Amino acid sequence: MRVRAFHGHRYAIDRERDLGKVVAPPYDQISPEQQDLLYAMSPANIVRISYPRDEAEGGADKYARARATLDAWLAEGLWAREAAPAVYPYHQTYRVDGREVTRVGLVALGQVNDRPG
């Protein structure tokens, strides 16, 4: 197995930022009501990419809209590519069925090869 750093993209590099308004739980933990709340928190909330609404806007499907949104954010500099490659620590806490769950891990490039005995 190989693990490598990569040039990630981050929100508002070198800009003032309030991350609390732009983060979202894992898409599979978001109810329709919570999706609406996340959309209302900020026009830059990542839910617009990770879990876009189903309704058609401008005739495009939700995944095409998500891509167009990401492209616009990149063009505006709202999201930017890191200058140096990195391995990113990941920590996310949320509630499921009334209990708190924490995911901890790394985001990196990986490669797994089968090698004969």
All heavy atoms as an XYZ file, in Angstrom:
931
protein
N       0.851     -1.179      0.000
C       0.000      0.000      0.000
C       0.892      1.236      0.000
O       1.875      1.294      0.710
C      -0.913      0.017      1.229
C      -1.718      1.289      1.311
S      -2.529      1.574      2.870
C      -4.043      0.741      2.598
N       0.500      2.211     -0.814
C       1.191      3.501     -0.849
C       0.220      4.594     -0.454
O      -0.930      4.597     -0.895
C       1.731      3.772     -2.252
C       2.848      2.841     -2.660
C       3.332      3.126     -4.058
N       3.580      4.556     -4.237
C       3.794      5.118     -5.410
N       3.790      4.401     -6.509
N       4.021      6.410     -5.518
N       0.682      5.519      0.358
C      -0.103      6.692      0.749
C       0.729      7.913      0.389
O       1.911      7.983      0.720
C      -0.426      6.681      2.259
C      -1.137      7.957      2.669
C      -1.249      5.452      2.616
N       0.090      8.854     -0.316
C       0.808     10.054     -0.754
C       0.007     11.311     -0.440
O      -1.215     11.294     -0.412
C       1.074     10.004     -2.262
C       2.021      8.912     -2.679
C       2.370      8.977     -4.150
N       1.181      9.053     -4.984
C       1.060      9.826     -6.063
N       2.038     10.606     -6.439
N      -0.034      9.817     -6.775
N       0.738     12.387     -0.256
C       0.122     13.707     -0.094
C      -0.401     14.182     -1.445
O       0.011     13.683     -2.493
C       1.166     14.685      0.446
N      -1.318     15.140     -1.417
C      -1.848     15.713     -2.656
C      -2.185     17.187     -2.429
O      -2.260     17.653     -1.295
C      -3.080     14.942     -3.155
C      -4.298     15.099     -2.288
C      -5.328     15.946     -2.658
C      -4.425     14.392     -1.100
C      -6.461     16.096     -1.872
C      -5.545     14.519     -0.306
C      -6.563     15.381     -0.686
N      -2.357     17.918     -3.528
C      -2.755     19.328     -3.461
C      -4.275     19.376     -3.290
O      -5.015     19.243     -4.260
C      -2.384     20.070     -4.747
C      -0.929     20.295     -4.925
N      -0.287     21.407     -4.432
C       0.022     19.553     -5.531
C       0.997     21.343     -4.739
N       1.208     20.230     -5.408
N      -4.733     19.569     -2.082
C      -6.167     19.666     -1.829
C      -6.682     21.072     -2.089
O      -5.928     21.988     -2.407
N      -7.965     21.221     -1.961
C      -8.622     22.519     -2.057
C      -9.230     22.818     -0.695
O      -9.804     21.940     -0.061
C      -9.726     22.497     -3.115
C      -9.201     22.452     -4.503
N      -8.794     21.291     -5.109
C      -9.013     23.429     -5.410
C      -8.382     21.565     -6.334
N      -8.508     22.849     -6.540
N      -9.088     24.071     -0.267
C      -9.660     24.483      1.013
C     -10.464     25.754      0.834
O     -10.190     26.573     -0.026
C      -8.568     24.728      2.045
C      -8.121     23.470      2.735
C      -7.396     23.737      4.016
N      -6.268     24.632      3.822
C      -5.743     25.355      4.799
N      -6.229     25.306      6.002
N      -4.717     26.145      4.567
N     -11.410     25.919      1.741
C     -12.287     27.090      1.753
C     -11.522     28.331      2.211
O     -10.835     28.307      3.237
C     -13.474     26.827      2.681
C     -14.349     28.021      2.901
C     -15.188     28.473      1.892
C     -14.340     28.714      4.093
C     -15.999     29.580      2.070
C     -15.147     29.819      4.291
C     -15.969     30.247      3.278
O     -16.761     31.347      3.459
N     -11.632     29.397      1.458
C     -11.189     30.745      1.832
C      -9.745     30.824      2.321
O      -9.460     31.457      3.320
C     -12.141     31.339      2.866
N      -8.829     30.202      1.601
C      -7.415     30.325      1.952
C      -7.048     31.804      1.852
O      -7.401     32.490      0.905
C      -6.541     29.479      1.007
C      -6.833     27.987      1.215
C      -5.051     29.776      1.229
C      -6.105     27.085      0.244
N      -6.329     32.309      2.858
C      -5.882     33.703      2.916
C      -7.036     34.706      2.945
O      -6.871     35.857      2.563
C      -4.934     34.037      1.754
C      -3.651     33.235      1.806
O      -3.223     32.888      2.926
O      -3.095     32.947      0.745
N      -8.210     34.280      3.390
C      -9.347     35.182      3.546
C      -9.920     34.961      4.937
O      -9.760     33.906      5.519
C     -10.439     34.860      2.513
C      -9.992     35.070      1.074
C     -10.964     34.464      0.121
N     -12.045     35.393     -0.167
C     -12.949     35.184     -1.108
N     -12.921     34.091     -1.832
N     -13.894     36.053     -1.334
N     -10.636     35.970      5.440
C     -11.331     35.773      6.708
C     -12.419     34.734      6.474
O     -13.118     34.772      5.462
C     -11.946     37.084      7.178
C     -12.568     36.953      8.546
C     -13.021     38.290      9.102
O     -12.464     39.324      8.713
O     -13.936     38.273      9.917
N     -12.575     33.819      7.414
C     -13.564     32.769      7.192
C     -14.215     32.324      8.492
O     -13.587     32.289      9.530
C     -12.929     31.584      6.487
C     -11.751     30.993      7.217
C     -11.047     29.991      6.355
N      -9.935     29.424      7.100
C      -9.336     28.330      6.785
N      -9.716     27.637      5.743
N      -8.337     27.879      7.495
N     -15.481     32.011      8.382
C     -16.251     31.449      9.489
C     -16.652     30.053      9.047
O     -17.640     29.872      8.335
C     -17.470     32.313      9.776
C     -18.321     31.753     10.909
O     -18.002     30.658     11.444
O     -19.316     32.405     11.262
N     -15.865     29.061      9.427
C     -16.097     27.695      8.965
C     -17.419     27.118      9.462
O     -17.985     26.247      8.814
C     -14.939     26.790      9.387
C     -13.589     27.117      8.768
C     -12.520     26.155      9.271
C     -13.664     27.079      7.262
N     -17.908     27.608     10.580
C     -19.159     27.105     11.133
C     -20.346     27.260     10.189
O     -21.313     26.511     10.280
N     -20.273     28.223      9.281
C     -21.375     28.459      8.349
C     -21.256     27.665      7.058
O     -22.183     27.634      6.264
C     -21.463     29.949      8.006
C     -21.864     30.809      9.182
C     -21.956     32.248      8.781
C     -22.358     33.105      9.973
N     -22.429     34.516      9.594
N     -20.103     27.039      6.831
C     -19.888     26.384      5.537
C     -19.662     24.877      5.635
O     -19.534     24.205      4.615
C     -18.724     27.039      4.752
C     -19.059     28.494      4.436
C     -17.405     26.919      5.488
N     -19.607     24.326      6.834
C     -19.427     22.882      6.987
C     -20.782     22.202      7.080
O     -21.808     22.840      7.352
C     -18.556     22.532      8.217
C     -17.158     23.097      8.063
C     -19.200     23.024      9.502
N     -20.781     20.889      6.842
C     -22.022     20.110      6.904
C     -21.694     18.699      7.377
O     -20.566     18.226      7.185
C     -22.685     20.061      5.525
N     -22.663     18.024      7.973
C     -22.461     16.623      8.352
C     -22.285     15.758      7.095
O     -22.522     16.220      5.976
C     -23.759     16.248      9.076
C     -24.463     17.513      9.344
C     -23.983     18.508      8.345
N     -21.937     14.493      7.281
C     -21.891     13.583      6.129
C     -23.258     13.571      5.430
O     -24.303     13.632      6.090
C     -21.600     12.219      6.748
C     -21.004     12.520      8.086
C     -21.601     13.811      8.532
N     -23.245     13.507      4.112
C     -24.489     13.621      3.339
C     -25.538     12.598      3.767
O     -26.731     12.883      3.737
C     -24.210     13.496      1.832
C     -23.938     12.089      1.382
C     -24.971     11.285      0.923
C     -22.660     11.554      1.444
C     -24.726      9.986      0.526
C     -22.417     10.266      1.049
C     -23.444      9.477      0.591
O     -23.207      8.187      0.218
N     -25.107     11.419      4.182
C     -26.068     10.384      4.543
C     -26.677     10.589      5.928
O     -27.522      9.810      6.358
C     -25.447      8.989      4.426
C     -24.222      8.792      5.301
O     -23.682      9.779      5.839
O     -23.788      7.639      5.440
N     -26.272     11.650      6.606
C     -26.827     11.978      7.919
C     -27.702     13.233      7.871
O     -28.171     13.702      8.900
C     -25.692     12.198      8.933
C     -24.785     11.016      9.108
C     -25.515      9.813      9.663
O     -26.306      9.920     10.593
N     -25.255      8.655      9.073
N     -27.919     13.783      6.676
C     -28.641     15.050      6.541
C     -30.100     14.789      6.156
O     -30.375     14.173      5.127
C     -27.972     15.945      5.473
C     -26.543     16.280      5.885
C     -28.776     17.223      5.264
C     -25.752     17.021      4.815
N     -31.013     15.260      6.987
C     -32.442     15.167      6.684
C     -32.810     16.282      5.711
O     -32.066     17.268      5.575
C     -33.261     15.330      7.970
O     -33.141     16.653      8.448
N     -33.962     16.188      5.043
C     -34.395     17.290      4.171
C     -34.501     18.622      4.918
O     -34.133     19.670      4.376
C     -35.756     16.826      3.656
C     -35.690     15.331      3.726
C     -34.861     15.035      4.951
N     -34.960     18.586      6.166
C     -35.071     19.811      6.962
C     -33.682     20.393      7.264
O     -33.488     21.604      7.190
C     -35.818     19.539      8.276
C     -37.252     19.091      8.100
C     -37.385     17.597      7.737
O     -36.449     16.814      7.965
O     -38.457     17.237      7.197
N     -32.748     19.520      7.606
C     -31.394     19.990      7.895
C     -30.728     20.517      6.620
O     -29.997     21.503      6.658
C     -30.554     18.878      8.509
C     -29.220     19.374      9.021
C     -28.441     18.307      9.752
O     -28.599     17.123      9.513
N     -27.576     18.741     10.656
N     -31.002     19.892      5.490
C     -30.476     20.368      4.219
C     -30.934     21.811      3.970
O     -30.132     22.665      3.586
C     -30.923     19.447      3.090
C     -30.312     19.776      1.746
C     -30.873     18.895      0.641
O     -32.067     18.577      0.638
N     -30.028     18.508     -0.290
N     -32.207     22.085      4.220
C     -32.737     23.446      4.063
C     -32.018     24.423      4.994
O     -31.683     25.538      4.587
C     -34.237     23.482      4.333
C     -35.053     22.811      3.242
O     -34.532     22.612      2.117
O     -36.223     22.473      3.518
N     -31.787     24.017      6.246
C     -31.089     24.883      7.199
C     -29.654     25.166      6.751
O     -29.175     26.292      6.854
C     -31.084     24.247      8.590
C     -32.425     24.189      9.313
C     -32.311     23.348     10.579
C     -32.915     25.586      9.635
N     -28.973     24.142      6.254
C     -27.600     24.310      5.782
C     -27.544     25.247      4.578
O     -26.662     26.100      4.480
C     -26.973     22.961      5.450
C     -26.723     22.052      6.654
C     -26.464     20.613      6.202
C     -25.577     22.572      7.504
N     -28.488     25.100      3.655
C     -28.566     26.012      2.509
C     -28.756     27.450      2.992
O     -28.155     28.376      2.452
C     -29.720     25.620      1.589
C     -29.317     24.762      0.412
C     -29.012     23.419      0.572
C     -29.268     25.293     -0.877
C     -28.660     22.622     -0.511
C     -28.921     24.512     -1.969
C     -28.616     23.180     -1.779
O     -28.262     22.406     -2.853
N     -29.568     27.642      4.021
C     -29.863     28.986      4.516
C     -28.690     29.598      5.291
O     -28.593     30.830      5.381
C     -31.106     28.955      5.407
N     -27.802     28.770      5.837
C     -26.675     29.283      6.635
C     -25.708     30.114      5.812
O     -25.177     31.114      6.295
C     -25.922     28.127      7.296
C     -26.666     27.497      8.438
S     -25.770     26.102      9.133
C     -24.463     26.972      9.978
N     -25.459     29.691      4.572
C     -24.494     30.408      3.742
C     -24.608     29.944      2.295
O     -24.785     28.747      2.043
C     -23.064     30.130      4.231
O     -22.113     30.618      3.302
N     -24.466     30.860      1.346
C     -24.438     30.443     -0.059
C     -23.175     29.643     -0.378
O     -23.075     29.050     -1.449
C     -24.479     31.758     -0.833
C     -24.103     32.807      0.130
C     -24.425     32.304      1.507
N     -22.229     29.589      0.560
C     -20.986     28.830      0.358
C     -20.956     27.542      1.173
O     -19.900     26.928      1.317
C     -19.793     29.709      0.725
N     -22.099     27.105      1.712
C     -22.099     25.863      2.490
C     -21.807     24.679      1.581
O     -22.394     24.530      0.514
C     -23.435     25.674      3.217
C     -23.347     24.547      4.223
O     -23.248     23.389      3.872
N     -23.386     24.914      5.499
N     -20.928     23.804      2.029
C     -20.475     22.656      1.236
C     -21.609     21.688      0.904
O     -21.498     20.886     -0.032
C     -19.306     21.931      1.950
C     -18.583     20.958      1.000
C     -19.802     21.201      3.192
C     -17.880     21.622     -0.138
N     -22.723     21.782      1.588
C     -23.861     20.911      1.285
C     -24.324     21.092     -0.165
O     -24.851     20.172     -0.773
C     -25.031     21.140      2.282
C     -25.770     22.432      1.981
C     -25.993     19.958      2.276
N     -24.073     22.255     -0.726
C     -24.451     22.505     -2.124
C     -23.647     21.643     -3.088
O     -24.065     21.439     -4.225
C     -24.275     23.988     -2.460
C     -25.213     24.876     -1.683
C     -24.820     26.351     -1.799
N     -25.560     27.149     -0.854
C     -26.744     27.684     -1.079
N     -27.340     27.508     -2.241
N     -27.356     28.392     -0.154
N     -22.516     21.125     -2.630
C     -21.686     20.230     -3.431
C     -21.905     18.778     -2.997
O     -22.090     17.890     -3.820
C     -20.186     20.580     -3.282
C     -19.918     22.053     -3.570
C     -19.324     19.652     -4.129
C     -20.270     22.503     -4.949
N     -21.854     18.533     -1.689
C     -21.896     17.156     -1.183
C     -23.295     16.545     -1.182
O     -23.429     15.327     -1.268
C     -21.323     17.105      0.233
O     -22.126     17.856      1.134
N     -24.322     17.377     -1.085
C     -25.702     16.867     -1.038
C     -26.647     17.917     -1.630
O     -27.448     18.527     -0.931
C     -26.071     16.530      0.403
C     -27.345     15.750      0.573
C     -27.620     14.628     -0.193
C     -28.285     16.139      1.514
C     -28.789     13.906     -0.032
C     -29.462     15.424      1.695
C     -29.705     14.319      0.913
O     -30.868     13.604      1.078
N     -26.532     18.154     -2.951
C     -27.361     19.186     -3.579
C     -28.835     18.817     -3.557
O     -29.195     17.638     -3.511
C     -26.817     19.250     -5.007
C     -26.180     17.929     -5.235
C     -25.686     17.457     -3.901
N     -29.665     19.832     -3.598
C     -31.116     19.613     -3.617
C     -31.532     18.884     -4.893
O     -30.908     19.015     -5.937
C     -31.846     20.940     -3.531
C     -31.758     21.569     -2.166
C     -32.540     22.854     -2.136
N     -32.620     23.372     -0.787
C     -32.727     24.646     -0.500
N     -32.779     25.547     -1.468
N     -32.796     25.048      0.748
N     -32.652     18.172     -4.802
C     -33.159     17.388     -5.932
C     -33.838     18.227     -7.007
O     -33.800     17.868     -8.172
C     -34.149     16.322     -5.454
C     -33.447     15.175     -4.747
O     -32.308     14.856     -5.113
O     -34.051     14.608     -3.826
N     -34.467     19.336     -6.639
C     -35.244     20.083     -7.633
C     -34.349     20.622     -8.748
O     -33.200     20.987     -8.520
C     -36.045     21.221     -6.998
C     -35.222     22.389     -6.536
C     -34.786     22.318     -5.080
O     -35.087     21.333     -4.401
O     -34.138     23.276     -4.635
N     -34.903     20.637     -9.929
C     -34.153     21.137    -11.087
C     -34.135     22.658    -11.070
O     -35.164     23.296    -10.926
C     -34.773     20.629    -12.378
N     -32.954     23.216    -11.201
C     -32.784     24.663    -11.306
C     -32.040     24.906    -12.608
O     -30.949     24.407    -12.813
C     -31.958     25.194    -10.135
C     -32.659     25.051     -8.799
C     -31.744     25.425     -7.642
O     -30.661     25.968     -7.863
O     -32.141     25.150     -6.501
N     -32.638     25.638    -13.507
C     -31.983     25.926    -14.767
C     -31.875     24.717    -15.679
O     -31.048     24.704    -16.580
N     -32.679     23.683    -15.433
C     -32.707     22.522    -16.298
C     -31.604     21.505    -16.074
O     -31.630     20.440    -16.663
N     -30.624     21.788    -15.241
C     -29.525     20.849    -15.018
C     -29.850     19.908    -13.864
O     -30.563     20.270    -12.932
C     -28.248     21.624    -14.709
N     -29.306     18.684    -13.940
C     -29.506     17.773    -12.814
C     -28.674     18.247    -11.622
O     -27.796     19.108    -11.753
C     -29.199     16.329    -13.194
C     -27.719     16.039    -13.396
O     -26.889     16.512    -12.598
O     -27.387     15.310    -14.345
N     -28.952     17.684    -10.451
C     -28.318     18.193     -9.234
C     -26.804     18.019     -9.246
O     -26.082     18.833     -8.680
C     -28.936     17.567     -7.995
C     -28.706     16.088     -7.818
C     -29.413     15.625     -6.555
C     -29.231     14.150     -6.306
N     -29.912     13.742     -5.073
N     -26.298     16.988     -9.902
C     -24.851     16.788     -9.933
C     -24.177     17.781    -10.877
O     -23.083     18.284    -10.591
C     -24.519     15.343    -10.301
C     -25.144     14.381     -9.317
C     -26.213     13.578     -9.685
C     -24.695     14.323     -8.000
C     -26.815     12.721     -8.772
C     -25.289     13.478     -7.071
C     -26.341     12.679     -7.466
O     -26.928     11.845     -6.554
N     -24.819     18.107    -11.978
C     -24.296     19.134    -12.884
C     -24.313     20.497    -12.194
O     -23.373     21.290    -12.326
C     -25.108     19.175    -14.175
N     -25.373     20.775    -11.422
C     -25.438     22.029    -10.665
C     -24.339     22.084     -9.614
O     -23.700     23.116     -9.414
C     -26.802     22.200    -10.006
C     -27.908     22.578    -10.964
C     -29.183     23.043    -10.246
N     -29.443     22.440     -8.959
C     -30.121     21.295     -8.778
N     -30.588     20.617     -9.802
N     -30.326     20.828     -7.564
N     -24.107     20.950     -8.938
C     -23.050     20.903     -7.924
C     -21.697     21.196     -8.560
O     -20.893     21.960     -8.015
C     -23.034     19.547     -7.221
N     -21.439     20.607     -9.718
C     -20.172     20.854    -10.413
C     -20.054     22.316    -10.831
O     -19.002     22.934    -10.687
C     -20.048     19.944    -11.636
C     -18.763     20.130    -12.410
C     -17.598     19.886    -11.476
N     -16.389     20.497    -11.969
C     -15.213     19.882    -11.977
N     -15.110     18.642    -11.540
N     -14.167     20.505    -12.420
N     -21.126     22.888    -11.341
C     -21.112     24.297    -11.739
C     -20.862     25.190    -10.524
O     -20.129     26.190    -10.612
C     -22.419     24.668    -12.431
N     -21.438     24.838     -9.395
C     -21.221     25.600     -8.162
C     -19.764     25.525     -7.750
O     -19.138     26.544     -7.436
C     -22.129     25.078     -7.028
O     -23.489     25.255     -7.415
C     -21.865     25.795     -5.714
N     -19.191     24.324     -7.753
C     -17.783     24.167     -7.390
C     -16.890     24.951     -8.350
O     -15.963     25.650     -7.921
C     -17.385     22.690     -7.388
C     -15.918     22.406     -7.058
C     -15.531     22.965     -5.696
C     -15.635     20.919     -7.150
N     -17.152     24.851     -9.638
C     -16.358     25.607    -10.619
C     -16.426     27.112    -10.347
O     -15.407     27.808    -10.429
C     -16.834     25.313    -12.042
C     -16.460     23.917    -12.513
O     -15.586     23.269    -11.888
O     -17.055     23.462    -13.512
N     -17.612     27.611    -10.006
C     -17.770     29.042     -9.696
C     -16.988     29.412     -8.440
O     -16.316     30.451     -8.404
C     -19.251     29.391     -9.536
N     -17.065     28.596     -7.403
C     -16.320     28.867     -6.175
C     -14.823     28.908     -6.439
O     -14.113     29.756     -5.903
C     -16.632     27.824     -5.110
C     -18.010     27.907     -4.517
C     -18.939     28.894     -4.701
C     -18.605     26.962     -3.651
N     -20.079     28.613     -3.987
C     -19.906     27.429     -3.331
C     -18.197     25.759     -3.104
C     -20.771     26.742     -2.494
C     -19.059     25.068     -2.266
C     -20.327     25.563     -1.960
N     -14.322     27.989     -7.261
C     -12.896     27.976     -7.594
C     -12.517     29.226     -8.382
O     -11.487     29.851     -8.118
C     -12.540     26.706     -8.369
C     -12.617     25.401     -7.570
C     -12.494     24.202     -8.506
C     -11.562     25.357     -6.480
N     -13.347     29.604     -9.354
C     -13.069     30.796    -10.173
C     -13.069     32.068     -9.322
O     -12.271     32.980     -9.557
C     -14.093     30.907    -11.301
N     -13.952     32.123     -8.309
C     -14.052     33.289     -7.429
C     -12.968     33.314     -6.355
O     -12.824     34.305     -5.639
C     -15.413     33.299     -6.728
C     -16.597     33.469     -7.643
C     -17.918     33.132     -6.961
O     -17.961     32.975     -5.714
O     -18.927     33.009     -7.679
N     -12.254     32.214     -6.195
C     -11.260     32.127     -5.128
C     -11.853     31.798     -3.783
O     -11.172     31.869     -2.764
N     -13.135     31.457     -3.752
C     -13.768     31.069     -2.492
C     -13.144     29.770     -1.979
O     -12.965     29.582     -0.784
C     -15.276     30.901     -2.692
C     -16.099     30.753     -1.437
C     -15.954     31.962     -0.521
C     -17.565     30.561     -1.796
N     -12.853     28.873     -2.889
C     -12.065     27.673     -2.611
C     -10.791     27.811     -3.426
O     -10.815     28.343     -4.537
C     -12.818     26.412     -3.043
C     -13.883     26.015     -2.079
C     -15.119     26.571     -1.961
C     -13.812     24.996     -1.087
N     -15.830     25.955     -0.962
C     -15.041     24.977     -0.412
C     -12.818     24.097     -0.712
C     -15.310     24.089      0.626
C     -13.099     23.205      0.317
C     -14.336     23.209      0.979
N      -9.678     27.334     -2.897
C      -8.410     27.445     -3.612
C      -7.562     26.202     -3.380
O      -7.714     25.506     -2.372
C      -7.651     28.686     -3.152
N      -6.672     25.948     -4.326
C      -5.777     24.806     -4.255
C      -4.638     25.126     -3.302
O      -4.066     26.223     -3.339
C      -5.236     24.512     -5.649
C      -4.416     23.257     -5.727
C      -4.081     22.958     -7.182
N      -3.513     21.645     -7.302
C      -2.331     21.401     -7.832
N      -1.614     22.393     -8.327
N      -1.878     20.166     -7.898
N      -4.296     24.188     -2.463
C      -3.166     24.345     -1.555
C      -1.872     24.519     -2.344
O      -1.696     23.901     -3.403
C      -3.020     23.098     -0.667
C      -4.161     22.890      0.290
C      -4.045     23.719      1.552
O      -3.171     24.601      1.650
O      -4.839     23.483      2.454
N      -0.960     25.317     -1.836
C       0.312     25.544     -2.504
C       1.211     24.313     -2.452
O       1.966     24.051     -3.383
C       1.029     26.729     -1.862
N       1.133     23.557     -1.382
C       1.993     22.378     -1.217
C       1.119     21.144     -0.990
O       0.039     21.237     -0.397
C       2.926     22.576     -0.031
N       1.579     19.983     -1.448
C       0.817     18.764     -1.176
C       0.801     18.455      0.321
O       1.735     18.812      1.042
C       1.559     17.681     -1.963
C       2.882     18.243     -2.317
C       2.792     19.730     -2.217
N      -0.266     17.808      0.767
C      -0.407     17.500      2.190
C      -1.244     16.240      2.373
O      -1.960     15.812      1.473
C      -1.076     18.671      2.913
N      -1.144     15.657      3.566
C      -2.058     14.629      4.046
C      -2.912     15.344      5.084
O      -2.388     15.994      5.990
C      -1.302     13.432      4.664
C      -2.257     12.464      5.331
C      -0.462     12.731      3.598
N      -4.228     15.258      4.949
C      -5.141     16.052      5.763
C      -5.773     15.215      6.869
O      -6.434     14.214      6.585
C      -6.247     16.634      4.875
C      -5.704     17.535      3.807
C      -5.318     17.032      2.573
C      -5.560     18.897      4.046
C      -4.800     17.858      1.584
C      -5.040     19.739      3.065
C      -4.662     19.204      1.841
O      -4.152     20.025      0.883
N      -5.571     15.620      8.132
C      -6.273     14.931      9.216
C      -7.764     15.242      9.122
O      -8.163     16.319      8.667
C      -5.660     15.511     10.486
C      -5.054     16.801     10.068
C      -4.744     16.711      8.606
N      -8.578     14.310      9.536
C     -10.024     14.432      9.425
C     -10.645     14.110     10.774
O     -10.344     13.073     11.370
C     -10.504     13.438      8.363
C     -11.959     13.530      8.018
C     -12.418     14.453      7.106
C     -12.885     12.659      8.592
C     -13.755     14.516      6.763
C     -14.220     12.721      8.262
C     -14.650     13.659      7.352
O     -15.976     13.726      7.021
N     -11.494     14.994     11.261
C     -12.168     14.804     12.550
C     -13.564     15.378     12.416
O     -13.717     16.556     12.100
C     -11.383     15.529     13.643
C     -11.984     15.412     14.993
N     -12.863     16.333     15.486
C     -11.838     14.481     15.949
C     -13.222     15.972     16.708
N     -12.620     14.854     17.006
N     -14.571     14.555     12.609
C     -15.945     15.025     12.462
C     -16.807     14.367     13.532
O     -16.799     13.145     13.678
C     -16.448     14.654     11.073
C     -17.776     15.241     10.723
C     -18.114     14.976      9.270
O     -18.006     13.850      8.805
N     -18.538     16.007      8.562
N     -17.537     15.188     14.282
C     -18.423     14.689     15.332
C     -19.851     15.091     14.988
O     -20.104     16.227     14.608
C     -18.019     15.260     16.705
O     -16.660     14.885     16.970
C     -18.916     14.730     17.810
N     -20.771     14.142     15.118
C     -22.180     14.385     14.816
C     -23.025     13.413     15.633
O     -22.499     12.538     16.320
C     -22.447     14.244     13.309
C     -22.020     12.920     12.737
C     -22.921     11.870     12.583
C     -20.699     12.705     12.357
C     -22.520     10.657     12.072
C     -20.294     11.491     11.842
C     -21.207     10.471     11.705
O     -20.818      9.264     11.201
N     -24.347     13.578     15.570
C     -25.253     12.738     16.352
C     -26.020     11.784     15.437
O     -26.466     12.174     14.364
C     -26.219     13.600     17.141
C     -25.506     14.502     18.149
C     -26.438     15.129     19.140
N     -26.924     14.207     20.143
C     -26.228     13.729     21.172
N     -24.967     14.060     21.312
N     -26.770     12.927     22.052
N     -26.158     10.556     15.907
C     -26.947      9.532     15.213
C     -27.802      8.837     16.257
O     -27.279      8.324     17.251
C     -26.035      8.482     14.519
C     -26.870      7.387     13.883
C     -25.126      9.129     13.504
N     -29.103      8.837     16.040
C     -30.031      8.190     16.971
C     -29.770      8.600     18.421
O     -29.779      7.768     19.324
C     -29.960      6.668     16.834
C     -30.414      6.185     15.471
O     -31.305      6.836     14.881
O     -29.878      5.166     14.982
N     -29.501      9.882     18.624
C     -29.331     10.403     19.973
C     -27.959     10.191     20.586
O     -27.721     10.590     21.712
N     -27.043      9.554     19.876
C     -25.705      9.378     20.446
C     -24.669     10.088     19.571
O     -24.838     10.217     18.372
C     -25.350      7.909     20.624
C     -25.239      7.117     19.364
C     -24.950      5.628     19.657
N     -24.907      4.902     18.418
C     -23.799      4.672     17.719
N     -22.645      5.089     18.175
N     -23.844      4.019     16.582
N     -23.608     10.528     20.224
C     -22.555     11.248     19.526
C     -21.572     10.272     18.884
O     -21.143      9.309     19.514
C     -21.815     12.141     20.521
C     -20.904     13.146     19.877
C     -20.374     14.149     20.882
O     -21.052     15.179     21.092
O     -19.304     13.888     21.454
N     -21.249     10.521     17.636
C     -20.315      9.683     16.881
C     -19.183     10.574     16.375
O     -19.429     11.687     15.922
C     -21.018      9.020     15.669
C     -20.042      8.213     14.843
C     -22.180      8.160     16.131
N     -17.961     10.091     16.456
C     -16.813     10.835     15.948
C     -16.076      9.985     14.930
O     -15.749      8.829     15.199
C     -15.853     11.238     17.082
O     -16.554     12.064     18.005
C     -14.653     11.996     16.547
N     -15.834     10.584     13.759
C     -15.000      9.957     12.729
C     -13.641     10.631     12.781
O     -13.549     11.853     12.807
C     -15.576     10.193     11.334
C     -16.872      9.498     11.064
C     -17.284      9.780      9.630
N     -18.593      9.207      9.367
C     -19.216      9.290      8.220
N     -18.670      9.933      7.210
N     -20.397      8.738      8.042
N     -12.593      9.830     12.784
C     -11.234     10.351     12.778
C     -10.463      9.593     11.709
O     -10.564      8.373     11.610
C     -10.543     10.172     14.152
C      -9.105     10.667     14.115
C     -11.324     10.873     15.241
N      -9.715     10.306     10.909
C      -8.934      9.634      9.887
C      -8.059     10.610      9.135
O      -7.801     11.716      9.590
N      -7.620     10.175      7.965
C      -6.779     10.979      7.097
C      -7.369     10.983      5.700
O      -7.974     10.009      5.275
C      -5.366     10.399      7.021
C      -4.588     10.317      8.318
C      -3.279      9.556      8.099
C      -4.291     11.710      8.848
N      -7.149     12.078      4.990
C      -7.500     12.149      3.582
C      -6.168     12.242      2.839
O      -5.369     13.149      3.094
C      -8.399     13.359      3.274
C      -8.699     13.427      1.788
C      -9.689     13.288      4.085
N      -5.926     11.274      1.964
C      -4.675     11.211      1.209
C      -4.917     10.424     -0.065
O      -5.978      9.825     -0.248
C      -3.583     10.528      2.050
N      -3.942     10.421     -0.941
C      -3.999      9.545     -2.111
C      -3.498      8.180     -1.673
O      -2.542      8.076     -0.892
C      -3.113     10.072     -3.239
C      -3.526     11.393     -3.862
C      -2.514     11.803     -4.922
C      -4.906     11.293     -4.455
N      -4.126      7.155     -2.162
C      -3.705      5.811     -1.793
C      -3.696      4.872     -2.973
O      -4.408      5.074     -3.949
N      -2.864      3.869     -2.867
C      -2.794      2.853     -3.911
C      -2.553      1.514     -3.233
O      -1.675      1.372     -2.388
C      -1.651      3.156     -4.875
C      -1.510      2.143     -5.977
C      -0.377      2.513     -6.927
O       0.346      3.485     -6.731
N      -0.230      1.725     -7.968
N      -3.349      0.536     -3.623
C      -3.200     -0.819     -3.089
C      -2.989     -1.745     -4.274
O      -3.748     -1.713     -5.233
C      -4.464     -1.245     -2.306
C      -4.320     -2.669     -1.798
C      -4.735     -0.288     -1.158
N      -1.951     -2.546     -4.200
C      -1.642     -3.515     -5.250
C      -1.632     -4.918     -4.667
O      -1.187     -5.112     -3.540
C      -0.269     -3.252     -5.866
C      -0.227     -1.973     -6.670
O      -1.245     -1.501     -7.134
N       0.958     -1.400     -6.797
N      -2.112     -5.871     -5.439
C      -1.961     -7.265     -5.060
C      -0.550     -7.697     -5.462
O      -0.147     -7.490     -6.591
C      -2.963     -8.164     -5.786
C      -4.372     -7.967     -5.250
O      -4.495     -7.587     -4.065
O      -5.338     -8.197     -6.002
N       0.161     -8.274     -4.533
C       1.494     -8.792     -4.832
C       1.491    -10.284     -4.593
O       1.076    -10.725     -3.526
C       2.553     -8.135     -3.942
C       2.746     -6.683     -4.260
C       3.937     -6.155     -3.538
N       4.146     -4.781     -3.930
C       4.840     -3.924     -3.233
N       5.407     -4.297     -2.108
N       5.000     -2.705     -3.655
N       1.956    -11.050     -5.558
C       2.016    -12.498     -5.334
C       2.930    -12.815     -4.173
O       3.964    -12.179     -3.981
C       2.591    -13.046     -6.652
C       2.659    -11.921     -7.608
C       2.441    -10.644     -6.858
N       2.497    -13.822     -3.352
C       3.172    -14.346     -2.183
C       4.580    -14.075     -2.084
O       5.337    -14.020     -1.267
